Amino acid sequence: MQQIVKLRRRVSLSQQVDSQERSIISPLELRKPSIRIFRWIIFALLLLGTLGTIGPLLWMASGALKPGNEIFQTPPVIWPTTPEWDNFAKAWQQLNSLLYLANTAELAVGAVALQLIVSATAAFALSKLKPIFSNVLLFFFLSTLMVPALAYLIPQYFTVINLPLLNISLVNTWWAIWLPEAANAFNIIILKSFFDTLPNELIEAAKIDGANSWQIFTRIILPNSLPALTVVSMFTIFATWKDFLWPLIVLNDPNSLPISPALYLQAVAQNSYQPLNVLLAGFVIATVPPIILFLIFQRQIMRGVVTTGLKG
């Protein structure tokens, strides 16, 4: 009976040890006062960074609930005395939020589809097929990350207004948004780094069975790369959702705009007399879908970030 009790104690102790979070610092080092102070400093910095990130969102949500006279009140009021929840209903109807949200969703879906086709095939070629001068091509991909995005605007716009070889204009079409986002060097490097971790034995076995490169890509590489594909898809959706300047330049039809530039145009239009609290409510509505999407796929995103080596 005593032996059984001892065994149970050992099992409980081992479970407690396994349940503890592993780290590169030993438990004895973590108990030192200097390490504890350092951990509290890190916690304080993370808390400040979190407040700096969430603070503007909370202030925007607070402004959306305030009456018009409280928005410009001095000193400012953190929370309205009488929240006006109907501002969101007004924003949904008066700002035509459903149309612009639908436009943004369609743009995001098209961008994800093209991004996966182009980036995944390019990463597969660089990782497994390894053509001639593949290292040079990878260097060119990396070099594009060193150029600011605004530097691409002018040459990108001239390319869109007169597409090379085809001599057609993509202005005021969604292809002007999709095609520039189809090839992203950062996403190609993410997928390549993940494809490099897949064992080459699978590919060699598939070649022995008579599979060609396309079959290897579609039946072996892609099914085993769902975490990396999820990360790339989420990054593309978030980038498309928050894109503001480029759609404002190439889309002239107000009914085809995504929600961010559409709300901006309604805010600065001369014939628009939308109250500021209603506009802020519209921006809150535009912010909610990507937040919900991140919360739904948070586990997949974090797992993909870890497996693709993005955590540094």
N, C-alpha and C positions, 0 to 999 in steps of 0.2 A: 504493500500500500504506500509506503514511504517513497519507494522508487517511482511509482506512478505520479505522485505529487511532485517529485523532483523533475521528472520528465515534462510535466505540464508547465512547471516554472521555466524550464529551459526553452520550451516552445514559445511561451509568452514573451520571454526576453528576446528571443530571435526575431519574433514578429515585430516587437517594438523597434529593434535595430533596423529591420528591413523597412519599416514604415517611415523611418526618419529620412529626410531629404538628403541625398548624397551631394557632396560638394568637394572641391579640390582642397579645402581646408579641413583639417581634422577637428573632431569635436572638442578636444582639449584646447586647440588654438582659438576656437570660437568663444571659449569661456574667458579668455583673457580680457582685462579691462580695455586695453588699447583697441583690440578687435571689436569689442562691443561699441566703443565710441565711434569707430570708423563705420560700423554698420548703421548707427543712428544718423551719422552725417549723410551716408548714401540714401537712407530712407527720407531724410529731410529734403535732399536735392530732388529725389523722385517725386516727393509730394509737391514741391514747388513747380516742377515741370508739369505734373498732372493738373494743378490749378491753373497754370498758364495756358494749358490746352483746353480744359473744360470751361474755364472762366468766360471766354467770349461766347461760347455756345449757350451757357446759362444766362448771360446778359442779353443775348439775342432773344431767347425764349421769354425772359422777363419783359423785354420791350414789346414783344408781340402781345402780351397780356395787359399792358398798361393802357389807360386812356390817353388820348392825344396830348393833354396838358401835362401829364406826369413824365412823358419821355424827356422833355427839355427842362424838367424841374431841377433847381439848384438849392441845396445839395441833392444829388440823385437819390432816387428811391430804389432800393434793391428789389423789393417785391411790391407789386401794386396793391393798393388798399382794397380796391374792388376789381379783381381780375375779369377781363372781358374775353371770355372763351369764344364768343361768337366771332372774334376777329379771324379765327381759323376758317370758319364757314364762309366769311366774306372773302378771304383770300382764295379759297377753293373755287368760289363762283366768279368773283370779279376779276381775278387774275388768270382765269382759265388754266388752273394748275394741272388738271387732268390731261389736257392736250400736251403740255410741255413735259410732264412726267412720262407720258407715253413716248414722246419723241426721244427723250433721254434714254429710256429703256431700250428702244429699238436701236439707237446708236451704240449703246453698250453691247448689245447682243451681236450686232454685226462686227464691231471691233474685236470682240472676243473670238468669234469664228475665224476671222482673217488672221488674228494674232496667233492662234494655235496652229493654223495651217502653215503660215510662213515661219514662225519662230521654231516650232517643233521640227519641221523638216530641215531647217538650217542647222539647228543644234544636233540633230541626228547625223547629218552629213559631216559636221565638224568632229563629232565624238566617235562615231563608229565607222563611217565610210572613209574618212580622212583623205580627202582629195589632195592633189598636188598644191603646195603652198597653203595648206590649211592654217598653219601658224601665222602666215602673213594676213590671211583673211581674218583670223581672230584678232590680230593686232589692229586691223582697220575697224573692226566692230568696237573694240575697246577705246580706240581713239575718238569715236563719235561721242562717247560719254563725257569727254573732256570739253566739248563745245557747249556753250550755253544754249538752251532751247530757243531763246529769242533770236539768236543768230541765224536760225533756220527759217525764220518767218518769211523774209523777202525771197530767197531762192525757192522756198517751198510754194509760195504764192504764185510765182512766175511759172512753176511747174504745173500747178493746178489749173491756171487759166489757159494754158496751152500744153496739153499732155504730149510729151515727146513721142514721135513715130505716129501716133494716132491723130494728132492735131485737133483734139477736141477739148472743150472747156468743161471742167467739173465744178465750176462755181455754182453755188445754189443747189448742189446735190449732196446727198449724204456720202457719196464716194469721196468727196473732198475731205471728209472726216475719217473715213475708214482706211483709205489707202496710206496716208502718212502714219497711221497707227499700226499698220499691218506688220511692219518690221521694227522691232524694238531691240536694240543691242543688249540692254540690261536683261530682258526676258530670255534672249537667246543664250546669254551666258549662264543664267539660272538653269535653264533646261540642259545645257551642255554639261554643267557641273554635276547634275543629277544623272544624266545618261552615262557619264564616266564611271559612276558607281555600280552600274548594272554589269553583272559578270559577262565576259565575252564568251564563256562556255555555252550560254544559251543561244547566242548568235551562231556559233560554230555548229551546234547541234541542229539548229534550224537549217543551216546551209547544207548539212549532210542529208537532211530530209528533203532537200530540193526547194526550199523557200528562197524567193528572190528578195531583193532589198525592200521593196514595198510591203511584202508580206511580213518581213521581219519587223518593219516599222509599225505596221498596223496591228499585228497580232502578238508581238512580244514587247516592244518598247513602250508603246502607248498604254496598254493595260497595266504595266508595272510602274508607270510614272504618274499615277493619279495624284499623289501629293504635290508634285511639282507643277502639274497642269492646273491644279486648284489654285495654287499660289499665283501663277501667271494670270489666270482668269480673274481672280479677285483684284490683282494690281491693275489689270486693264480696265475692269469695270470702274474702279475708284478713279483712275486717271481720266476716263471718259466722262464720268459724272461731274467731276470738278473742273473739267476743261472749260475755259471761259473765252480767252482771247481769240483762238483760232476759229471756233464756230461763229463768233461775232464778225469775223473778217470775211469768211467765205459763204456764209448763209445770209442771203438778202431777204428771203421770205420769212416774215415773222411767225407764220404758222408751222415752219419746219425747224425752229430753233429749239435747242435744249433749254432746260429750265433756268439755269444760271444766267446766260445772256438775255433770255426773255424777260426775267424779272428786272434785270438791269435796265433794259430798254423801256420797260414800263415805269421805272423809277425816274428816268431822265427825260421821258417824252414830254413835249410841251403841252400836248392835249390830254395828258394823264394827270388826274388829281387824286391819286390814291393816297390815303393817309399813311403815315410812316409806320404805324403799328400794324396795319394790314400788310404792308410790304414785308415787314419783319416776320409776320406770320407766314407769308409765302416762302421766305427763306428757311424758316423752321421746317415747313413741309418738304422743301427740297433737301433738307439735311437728314430727315428721318429714314428714308429708304436705304442709303448706304450703311447707316448705323445698324439698322435691323439686319441687313445682309451680313455685316461683319459679326454680329452676335450669333447668328444662325450658324455660320461657317467658321466660327472662331477656332474650334478645335482642329479642323482640317487645315486652316491657315497656319496655326502654330506648329502643327506636325510637319507641314510642308516646309516651313521656314527652317525647322531644325534639320530635316533630311536634306535640304538643298544647301545647307551650310551658310545661310544668310545671317546667322546670329553672330558671326564674326569669330 
